[in-house]
Amino acid sequence: MFQSERKSSLAQGAATLAGLVFHNTVRSIRRSHRDATLAIGFNILQTMIMVGAFFLLLDVLGLRGMAIRGDFLLYVMSGIFVFMTHVKSVSSVMGSEGPTSPMMQHRPMNQVIAVCASAVSALYIQVVSMFAILLVYHLVWTPIEVSQPFAACLMLLLAWFSGCSVGMVLLALKPWFPKLAGIIMQVYSRANMFASGKMFVANTLPAHMVVLFDWNPLFHIIDQGRGYIFVNYNPMKSDLMYPLWVSLVLLAIGIIGVFYTSRHASLSWDATR
């Protein structure tokens, strides 16, 4: 009946939080498939289909000569991987469990753990899928040469972080306007198919065309990432700090919105969806 709480140290609290995030990450990965391998395999297939479609599209349209000098398929994958990581993280964070979820009735569980688990699961699936595709391409087709691998991986993490920031804003908006948040998510994903700049080289764009894309943080991330992947490409029309600052601002807005929403949570929200 009566229980006394024992104060845990900072290290114990961090270990407990990490354990909860880990188990909820596994649960999030298995949400669509019971077997995590099937979830990763489905994502690999989806990514390969998109890479193949864009490869054929650029080849048929005669845009292959406008790509960065080097491996053309690696050029296509450099945009697809970053785009998929960004969009999947937006969708995963936005779809994480809210304050009225039955899981929140369990004491150790809270929305911070749910959001972190959704974000980590999205990153895990995308990273495993990317390395699996690149490994097969490297062993079967042609050896891959990346100018600055560590910096290129940081661009992938930045795309994931920016996607999580956008997802946080939509997560805060979803309980109040669920249909509007879903529409915004769909429009944002479809718009980034073109506005992310993965189909062309930013340095080749004229000034009046750059203004159509430089508002998008993903455009800057993809262009900067290609500068780290290809030794003979130097990005001149994108900025590395812009997506970082935009992501931090969106993350702050999203956190404020999520905490405000959790204070006004109502079980009737789930009943009316």
N, C-alpha and C positions, 0 to 999 in steps of 0.2 A: 504493500500500500504506500508506504513512505520510502522514498529512495533518496539517497544522498549523492549529489553530483561531485565527481572528482575533477578538479581542474587539470587539464592536460597541458603539457608544455607546447611551445611553438613547433618543435620538431614532430611531436606526436600528432598535433593537429594537422600539420602538412601531410604527414604519412596517411592519416585517416582520409583527408580530402583526396589525395592521389589515388587511394584504393577505391573510393566511391566513384571517382571519375573513370577509373579503369573499368570497373564492372558495368557502369552505365554506358561506356563507350562500346563494350562488347554487345550489350543489349541494343544499342542504337544501330550497330552494324547488322545485327540479326533481325531488325525490325521488318525488313522486306523479305528476307530469306532466312530460313532456319540455320542454314549452313553459311558461315561467313565467306567460305571459298566461292560459293555461288554468287554472292553479292559482289565480290571482287571480279569474278569472271564476267559477270554481266556488265560491269563498268568497263572492263578491258574491251569487251566486244563493242560497246557503245562508242568508246573513244576511237577504236580502229575504224569503225564505220565512218565517223566524222572525219578522221584523217584521210581515208580513202576518197570520200566525197569531195573534200576540198582540194585534194591532189588532182583529181580528174577535172574538177571545175576550173582550176587555175591553168591546167594544161590545155583544156579545150578552148578557153578564152584567149589563149596566147599570152598569158601573163607570167609565164615561166621565166622569160628573159628579164623581167623587172624585179625578180627576187634577188636576195643577197647572194653574191658569188660564193658558191660552196655547195654543200649537200642540199638539194632542193627539198627532199622529204623531211630532213631535219628542220629546215626553215618552216615547213608547214606544221610539223609537230611542236615547234617552239611556241607557236601561237595557240594551237589547240589545247595543249596541256595546261597552259596558264589560264585560258578561258574556261576550261572545264573545272579547274580547281576553284576559280572565283565563283562561278555560277553554282556549283554544287555546295560550296560553303554557305552561300546566301540561302539556298533552299533548305539546307540542313539546320542552320541556326534558326531560321524563321519557323521551321516545323518542329522545333524542340518543345518539350512539355511546358505548359504554362502553369500559373499558380493554382488553377482549379483542377489540375490533373489528379487522378486517384493516387499516383505515385507520390505526390506531395504530402499525402497523409502520413507517410512514414517519416519518423522523426529525423533520421540522418539526412534525408533527401531535401534539397531545396532547388530553386530555379537556377542558381549559379552553377551547381553541379550538372544540371540538365543541359544548360547551354554549353558548358565546357565539353561535356561528353559528345554532344552533337557536332561541335566544331572539330574535335580531335578525330572523331570517326570519319568525317568528310575528308580531312587531311590524310588520314591513314589509307583510306581506299584509293585516293588519287595518287599518292606517292607509290604505293605498291603497284598500281596499274601502270604508272609511268615507267617505273624501273623494269617491269616485266616486258613491256613493249620495246623499250630501248635495248634490253638485253637480247631479246630475240633478233631485233634488227641488227645489232652489233655482231652477233655470232653467225647469223644466216646470210645477211645481205652484204653489209659493208661496215668496217670499223668506224666508230663514232669518235670524232675529235671535237672537244669543247675547250674553248680558249681559257675560260675561267670558271671551272665547275662550281666552286663554292659560292661565288657571286651569283651565278645563274640559279642555284638552289635558293639563295636568299630572295631572289625575285619571285620564285614560286611561293615562298612563305609570305611575301608581301601581298601577293594576289590572294592567298588564303586569308590573311589578316584583314584585307580590305573587304573581302566577301563576308567575313564574319561581322564586320562593322555595319555593312548594309543590312545584313540579316538581323542584327540587333534592333535597328530602327524599325524594320518591318515587324519584328516580334513584339515590340512595344505598341505598334499600331494595330496588330491583328485582333486583340480582344475587343477593341472598340469598333473597328470597321473590318470584319473578317473578309468580306467579299472584295472590298477596295484593296486590302493588303494583297490578296491573291492576284488581283488584276495588275497591280503595280509590279509584283514579282514576275508575272508572265511577260509584261511589256518590257521590263528591264532586261530579262534574259534574251528576248527576241531582238531587242535593240542592240545588245552587245554582240550579236552575231556579225553585225557590220561595223558598229561604232567602236569596237575594241581594237580595230586596226590590224587584226591578224592576217588579213588577206593581202596586205600591201606593205611596202617599206615606207616608213614615215619620212625619211630623208628625201624621197622622190616626190613628195606632195608639194604643190605650190602653197603659198601663204594663205590664199583664200580658202583652201581645202583643209589646212591644218586646224583652223578655228572651228571646224565642224566636229573635230575629234578630241582636241586637247582638253576639253572639259571632263573627259572620262579618265579616271585614274588608271583603268585597265589598259588604255591606249599607251600611257607612259610606261607602265610596267612591262608590257610586251616588247616595246621598242627598246627599253633599257636592257631587258633580258637578252635580246638578240645581239646587243652590243657585247655582252659577256660571253655569248655562245660562239659567235663568229669573229675570228681574229681580224678580218678585213672590214668590219663594220663599226662605225663610230656614231652613235646617236647624237644628232644635233638639234632635233626639234621636239625633244621630250625632256622632262625634268624628273629626277629621282625623288626629290623631296615633296613634290606636289601630292602624289598618291599617299605618302606617309602621313602628311598633315591632314589631308581630307579623311583618311581612315581614322585618325585619332579623334577628330571632331565628331564624325559620325558615331564612333564608339561611345564617346561621352554622352551624346544625345540619346543613344539607344539605352545606355545604362540608366540614365535619369528616367527615361520613359518606362523602362521595365520595372524599376522600383516603385515608381508612381502607380503603375497599373497593378502591381502586386498588393499595394495598400488598399486598392478599391476593388479587389477581386470578388466576383460573385459566381456562385455555382450555376446561376441561370444562364451564364454565357455559353456553357457547353450544351445546355438544353435547347438553345435557340439556334445553334449552328446547323 
